Amino acid sequence: MAKDTPPKTYDLFVIGGGINGCGIARDAAGRGMSVALAEMDDLASATSSASTKLFHGGLRYLEYLEINLVRHALKEREVLLSAMPHISWPMRFVLPYSPDMRFEGETPVSRILARVMPWMKGRRPAWMIRLGLFMYDHLGGRKILPATGTLNLQDAPEGAPLIDKFRKAYEYSDCWIEDSRLVVLNARDARQRGARIMVRTRVEGAQRQGDHWNITVRDVETDTCEIVRARMLVNAAGPWVGDIIHQKLNLKSNESVRLVRGSHIVTRRLYDHDKCYFFQGTDGRIVFAIPYETDFTLIGTTEAEHGDPHMRPECTPQEQAYLIDFANRYFRQQISVDDVVWTYSGVRPLYDDGASSATAATRDYTLKVDAMDGAPILNIFGGKITTYRKLAEDAMDRIVPFFPGTSGHWTAGVALPGGDFPVNGVEALIGRLMANYPFLDRFWARRLIRAYGTEAWDVLGAAKDKSDLGHDFGATLSAREVKWLMAREYARTGEDVVWRRNKLGLRLSKDEIAQLDAWMQAERA
Ligand SMILES: Cc1cc2nc3c(=O)[nH]c(=O)nc-3n(C[C@H](O)[C@H](O)[C@H](O)COP(=O)(O)OP(=O)(O)OC[C@H]3O[C@@H](n4cnc5c(N)ncnc54)[C@H](O)[C@@H]3O)c2cc1C
């Protein structure tokens, strides 16, 4: 009987398990559409785990007059924060000021300034930063985040780690986001709403057949192929969006993507307070220094053209030297390459708008539907972690006309798994978790609440003592938690666990990670 049953035809097939693919899969599944998603590696294994991890409007984009992008992103910060108060939190950014600050190359604002005030050519004056911050405060309808302020660095603790040159600073708000957890939680929520999520599954090709697509997918672990049918394709392959269009699908299209690599370095903690620094360089670029994973400082990013999506991005020695030099022009404590404990690198899949430099290329997204030759495909270019939910809504606005009767927007204000508690409720949850599981220390309890929110209780189950959680892999990672990640969050390898489900890779040795991986492979066998 099964032989005669026609294969299921999904409404939507999403290529790519980064933030954009998973965000769209969740939105579509929540509207009752049947959805399948294929990710060739681990969820968030590409750009979506390699960002600076900020929900931000992008202060510097104001100099490129990307006012709409900044407005939308600013508004979105608080919508997202409320839906995921475990993996996202407000942060204050300290922007030290000195009169020798320069503009980034030839920005639209620097050109206007050079025309009306030729003596200011190339300079980024204090009044302009204040104006930018005023707009930043008011463009996005801020309700939760505190407003901009000024700091006297000679007295304020934020001045202590900096060299004497900096006497004054501005302070403003943005939010932190655990980028790879955001992706996994969207994928989980999509699955809970009925989507099929296939990891380690590569799309090899797809052909239009009348009103549907036949998509060939390969399970890269078993090396077996399957044909999946769908009425519409969504190409959310990030840096590979062009590879899908031209190589895998052989479509005619003039659209192209500009690949821009960005790298970060991580050092041991360089200062004691919990605020970030926004440093401006003599080349006009900006770099962030951010408190990271309690004991570390994250510094980034660089920008370099990246020719080929198949080339794994890595932080080059030149990029490391650039970031170290940048930090050393601000911090008293001078760092060297010996202080770098980890680096990571990602590729921005920017829409190629013909801009002269990588820095100037738009960070906004572009959505293109192609339905000329039969079943439709939606190609996604660019985007930011911050705008992923809006991008998914906009994508659905393009998709819905092909599926009359589909319901409307729903994701604003709907919590992601574990995020069903108030924005300021983290400390209370940590206290409750420690009361319920007295064997947890504060670091452990905080880590679990920041990762799993209200689901932390499910992760720990009926454990009365540490030993009830099974094998201890080090750094508070237990067998019970790893099993939970394998069963619920698609974790297949040690790397998935220690670099994307959490960042315990910073605390575990290579041997410990290898032991974890061997344990997981045995568990799967
Ligand atoms: C250095 C850097 C810093 C950034 N900082 C920020 C920030 O602070 N805030 C912010 O808002 N944004 C930031 N961004 C931007 C943001 O990270 C990206 O816009 C976003 O992650 C892109 O997501 P994506 O889903 O389009 O791509 P990806 O995350 O790359 O996902 C695409 C997925 O498609 C999969 N795929 C490709 N081909 C196939 C195939 N044939 N079959 C199956 N799967 C396939 C890939 O494996 C990949 O996982 C930053 C980007 C970079 C590079």
The ligand as a Gaussian input file, in Angstrom:
#p B3LYP/6-31G(d) Opt

LIG

0 1
 C       31.791000      38.987000      11.568000
 C       30.316000      39.199000      11.550000
 C       29.716000      39.914000      12.572000
 C       28.333000      40.106000      12.573000
 N       27.774000      40.724000      13.631000
 C       26.440000      40.910000      13.672000
 C       25.844000      41.487000      14.807000
 O       26.501000      41.768000      15.811000
 N       24.508000      41.692000      14.776000
 C       23.744000      41.347000      13.703000
 O       22.541000      41.619000      13.748000
 N       24.271000      40.740000      12.624000
 C       25.604000      40.499000      12.582000
 N       26.177000      39.864000      11.526000
 C       25.327000      39.427000      10.409000
 C       24.677000      38.060000      10.662000
 O       25.551000      37.209000      11.348000
 C       24.279000      37.429000       9.333000
 O       23.537000      38.326000       8.577000
 C       23.435000      36.163000       9.531000
 O       24.042000      35.283000      10.441000
 C       23.241000      35.466000       8.203000
 O       22.445000      34.333000       8.424000
 P       22.042000      33.361000       7.238000
 O       21.037000      32.430000       7.761000
 O       21.685000      34.160000       6.033000
 O       23.409000      32.632000       6.834000
 P       24.166000      31.404000       7.531000
 O       24.156000      31.482000       8.991000
 O       25.511000      31.313000       6.892000
 O       23.282000      30.149000       7.140000
 C       23.262000      29.590000       5.842000
 C       23.285000      28.088000       6.012000
 O       23.024000      27.468000       4.751000
 C       23.690000      26.225000       4.761000
 N       23.807000      25.732000       3.387000
 C       24.505000      26.306000       2.368000
 N       24.393000      25.558000       1.248000
 C       23.616000      24.484000       1.567000
 C       23.158000      23.336000       0.850000
 N       23.506000      23.123000      -0.442000
 N       22.370000      22.442000       1.486000
 C       22.022000      22.620000       2.788000
 N       22.458000      23.684000       3.519000
 C       23.236000      24.598000       2.920000
 C       25.028000      26.547000       5.412000
 O       25.676000      25.403000       5.940000
 C       24.633000      27.561000       6.475000
 O       24.509000      26.984000       7.765000
 C       27.548000      39.616000      11.504000
 C       28.153000      38.890000      10.477000
 C       29.519000      38.663000      10.521000
 C       30.158000      37.838000       9.458000

